[in-house]
Amino acid sequence: MRFIGSKQFILGLTLIILLAACGNNSSANESESSGESENKGTIEMAQINWAENIAVSNMWKVILEEKGYEVNLNLLDMGVIMQSLASGELDINLEVWLPIQDKAYLEEYKDEVFFAEKAWYDNAKVGLVVPSYLEDINSIADLNANKEMFDGKITGFDSGAGTMEVTKNELIPEYNLDYELMPSSEPAMITAIDDAISNEEPIVSPLWSPHRVFSQYDLKFLEDPKNVYGQTEKIYHATRQNFADDFPKVSKWMKNWKLNDQQIGELMTYVSDAEEPIDGARKWVEENQELVNEWVTE
């Protein structure tokens, strides 16, 4: 009888352990909904090496981790990001520029990726820029007549970026520019702009606003009479399919998210000035908790 009792005790203990394990392996949705779990799930977030993307991705990492989620930032280029969203390897990308810059990605992945209907930033602009001291260069149409001045080169950034694709495949042919688009990275492009301005030399690059570079240097957008880059761009987020089913609260918060020029400018400055981007983002979140609370309503 003592043997049977011991066996029953062991079986009972095993059952308790199994039940506890099952409880700990509940879905991300159940964990998120309960509000009781310290870890409400892991979110794989894309990060692009662009100033505004570094700022907002670190901002959301701070916000979501304060809410009990784990957030991994994955530094990738835009092409890989969209492929990874379509395959489900990534959960979310915070930056899709429409209607012009990332239209190719929208067309390619519209059936495999969820693209948000509401923009989080409404006043974006894209174009070719030159230093303001180049007084005679004011339009893209002026570039061919000044090819030697720029060595026939447009100094660019990430080759997979929508703006680079538009520049290479649409802008250069439309204006019949006898120029070569030189890909690199955003930091390398900004360094090249800094070097040129320090020596008062000519340079032309594709750039976008919002960007902290406009507060550092006196730059001007070249007129785009053929409107290849479009006028006002808006910035949206995109997620893998079924993200909203797995993380309904986060999906709702993302749809509530909105930033104006002053807010994103300040966020980018905080992140840029901090020793680590996450520290600048955390400081901004602390100082803008009332705004953040409007987004993350329970």
C-alpha positions in Angstrom: 0.0 0.0 0.0 2.9 2.4 0.8 4.2 1.7 -2.7 0.9 2.4 -4.4 0.5 5.6 -2.3 4.0 6.8 -3.4 3.2 6.0 -7.0 -0.1 8.0 -6.8 1.8 10.9 -5.3 4.4 10.9 -8.0 1.8 10.7 -10.7 -0.1 13.6 -9.1 3.0 15.7 -8.8 3.9 15.0 -12.5 0.4 16.1 -13.5 0.8 19.4 -11.6 4.1 20.1 -13.3 2.6 19.3 -16.7 -0.3 21.6 -16.1 2.0 24.4 -14.9 4.1 23.9 -18.1 1.0 24.1 -20.3 0.0 27.3 -18.5 3.4 28.9 -19.1 3.3 28.0 -22.8 0.1 29.9 -23.6 -0.1 31.9 -26.8 1.1 35.5 -27.1 -2.5 36.6 -27.4 -3.6 34.8 -24.2 -0.5 36.3 -22.4 -1.2 39.7 -23.7 -4.9 39.6 -22.8 -4.3 38.4 -19.2 -2.2 41.4 -18.3 -0.7 39.1 -15.5 2.3 37.7 -17.2 5.6 39.6 -16.8 6.5 38.7 -20.4 3.7 39.2 -22.8 5.5 37.9 -25.8 8.5 38.7 -28.0 8.1 41.2 -30.9 10.7 41.1 -33.7 10.9 44.7 -34.9 12.7 45.8 -38.0 15.2 48.7 -37.7 16.7 50.6 -40.7 19.9 52.6 -40.3 18.1 55.9 -40.9 18.0 58.6 -38.3 14.3 58.8 -37.9 13.9 55.0 -37.9 16.5 54.5 -35.2 14.6 57.1 -33.2 11.1 55.6 -33.5 12.2 52.0 -33.2 14.0 52.7 -29.9 11.0 54.7 -28.8 8.7 51.8 -29.3 11.1 49.4 -27.7 11.1 51.5 -24.6 7.3 51.8 -24.6 6.6 48.2 -25.2 9.1 46.8 -22.8 7.6 49.0 -20.1 4.3 47.2 -20.9 5.8 43.8 -20.4 6.8 42.8 -24.0 10.3 41.8 -25.1 11.4 43.7 -28.3 14.2 42.6 -30.5 15.5 45.2 -33.0 16.7 43.7 -36.3 19.0 45.9 -38.3 18.2 45.2 -42.0 17.7 46.9 -45.3 14.2 47.6 -46.7 14.2 44.8 -49.2 15.1 42.1 -46.6 12.6 43.6 -44.2 9.7 43.3 -46.6 10.6 39.7 -47.5 10.9 38.9 -43.8 7.4 40.4 -43.0 5.9 38.3 -45.9 7.5 35.1 -44.6 6.6 35.8 -40.9 10.2 36.0 -39.7 9.6 39.7 -38.7 6.6 41.1 -36.9 6.7 44.8 -37.7 8.3 47.5 -39.8 7.7 51.0 -38.6 8.5 52.9 -41.8 6.8 52.6 -45.2 6.7 55.8 -47.3 3.7 56.3 -49.5 2.4 57.0 -52.1 5.7 57.2 -54.1 8.8 56.0 -52.3 7.8 52.5 -51.3 5.0 51.9 -53.8 7.0 49.1 -55.4 7.0 47.2 -52.0 3.3 47.9 -51.6 2.5 46.5 -55.0 4.7 43.4 -54.5 3.6 42.5 -51.0 0.1 43.8 -50.6 -1.3 40.3 -50.4 1.3 39.0 -48.0 1.9 41.9 -45.6 -0.5 44.2 -43.7 0.0 47.8 -44.5 -1.6 50.3 -42.1 -4.3 52.5 -43.4 -3.4 55.4 -41.1 -0.1 57.2 -41.3 1.9 58.1 -38.2 3.5 61.0 -39.9 1.8 63.2 -42.5 4.3 65.8 -43.6 7.3 63.9 -45.1 9.2 65.2 -48.2 11.7 63.5 -50.5 14.0 65.0 -53.1 17.5 65.8 -54.3 19.3 68.3 -52.1 22.4 70.5 -52.5 24.1 72.9 -50.2 22.4 76.3 -50.2 25.6 78.1 -51.2 25.2 76.5 -54.7 23.0 79.5 -55.7 22.8 78.6 -59.4 21.6 75.0 -58.8 17.9 75.2 -57.9 16.2 72.5 -60.0 16.9 68.9 -61.0 16.7 70.3 -64.5 19.9 72.3 -63.8 22.0 69.2 -63.1 23.0 68.1 -66.6 24.4 71.5 -67.5 26.6 71.2 -64.3 27.7 67.6 -64.6 31.4 68.4 -64.2 30.7 70.3 -61.1 29.3 67.2 -59.4 31.6 64.7 -61.3 28.4 63.1 -62.7 27.6 61.5 -59.3 24.6 61.5 -57.0 25.8 60.5 -53.6 23.2 58.1 -52.2 22.5 55.7 -49.3 21.1 52.2 -48.9 20.6 50.5 -52.3 17.4 48.8 -51.2 15.6 52.0 -50.1 12.5 53.1 -51.9 13.9 56.5 -52.6 17.0 55.0 -54.1 14.9 52.8 -56.4 12.8 55.9 -57.5 15.9 57.9 -58.1 17.6 55.2 -60.2 14.6 53.8 -62.1 12.4 56.9 -62.5 14.1 60.2 -61.7 17.3 59.7 -63.8 15.5 58.4 -66.9 12.7 61.0 -66.6 15.2 63.9 -66.5 17.6 62.1 -68.8 20.4 62.7 -66.3 23.9 61.7 -67.3 24.7 60.9 -63.7 25.6 57.7 -61.7 23.8 57.0 -58.5 26.3 56.0 -55.9 24.9 53.7 -53.1 26.4 53.6 -49.7 24.7 53.9 -46.3 22.9 56.8 -44.6 25.9 57.5 -42.2 28.3 57.4 -45.2 26.1 59.8 -47.2 25.9 62.2 -44.3 29.6 62.1 -43.8 30.1 62.9 -47.5 27.7 65.9 -47.1 29.6 67.1 -44.1 32.9 66.8 -45.8 31.6 68.7 -48.9 30.1 71.5 -46.8 33.2 71.8 -44.7 35.2 72.5 -47.9 32.4 74.4 -49.6 32.3 71.8 -52.4 29.4 70.7 -54.5 27.4 67.6 -53.7 23.9 66.3 -54.6 22.1 63.6 -52.7 18.6 62.1 -52.3 17.3 63.1 -48.8 14.1 63.2 -46.9 12.4 65.2 -44.2 12.1 64.6 -41.3 15.8 64.4 -40.8 18.2 65.9 -38.3 20.6 66.8 -41.1 18.5 69.9 -41.9 19.2 71.3 -38.5 22.9 70.7 -38.9 23.5 72.0 -42.4 22.1 74.7 -44.7 20.6 72.5 -47.5 17.9 73.0 -50.0 15.6 70.7 -52.0 16.0 71.0 -55.7 12.7 71.8 -57.6 11.2 68.7 -59.2 9.1 70.1 -62.0 8.2 66.7 -63.3 7.1 65.7 -59.8 8.9 62.3 -59.9 9.3 62.2 -56.1 5.8 63.3 -55.5 4.8 66.1 -53.2 3.9 65.3 -49.6 4.7 61.7 -48.5 3.2 60.0 -45.5 4.9 57.4 -43.3 3.0 54.2 -42.3 3.8 51.0 -40.4 3.4 47.5 -41.7 3.2 44.1 -40.0 3.2 40.4 -40.9 -0.2 38.9 -41.5 -2.0 37.8 -38.2 0.1 40.1 -36.1 -3.1 41.8 -34.9 -4.5 38.4 -33.8 -1.4 37.6 -31.8 -0.8 41.1 -30.4 -4.2 42.9 -30.5 -3.2 45.6 -28.0 0.0 46.4 -29.7 -1.8 46.5 -33.0 -4.3 49.0 -31.6 -1.5 51.1 -30.1 0.3 51.3 -33.4 -2.9 52.6 -35.1 -3.2 55.3 -32.4 0.4 56.5 -32.9 0.9 60.0 -34.4 3.8 62.4 -34.4 4.1 66.0 -35.7 7.2 67.9 -36.9 8.1 69.2 -33.4 7.7 65.8 -31.7 9.7 63.7 -34.1 12.3 66.5 -34.4 12.8 66.5 -30.6 12.8 62.7 -30.5 15.5 62.4 -33.2 17.6 65.1 -31.4 17.4 63.2 -28.0 18.4 59.9 -29.7 21.2 61.5 -31.7 22.6 63.3 -28.7 22.5 60.3 -26.3 25.4 58.0 -25.8 23.1 55.1 -26.7 19.9 55.5 -28.8 17.8 53.7 -26.2 18.8 56.3 -23.6 17.7 59.2 -25.7 14.4 57.4 -26.5 13.8 56.7 -22.8 14.3 60.3 -21.9 11.9 61.4 -24.6 9.3 58.9 -23.5 9.6 60.1 -19.9 9.1 63.7 -20.9 6.2 62.9 -23.2 4.3 60.4 -21.2 1.0 62.2 -21.6 1.3 61.8 -25.4 2.4 58.2 -25.1 -0.6 57.4 -22.9 -2.9 58.6 -25.7 -1.4 55.9 -27.9 -1.3 53.0 -25.4 -4.8 53.3 -24.0 -5.9 49.9 -22.5 
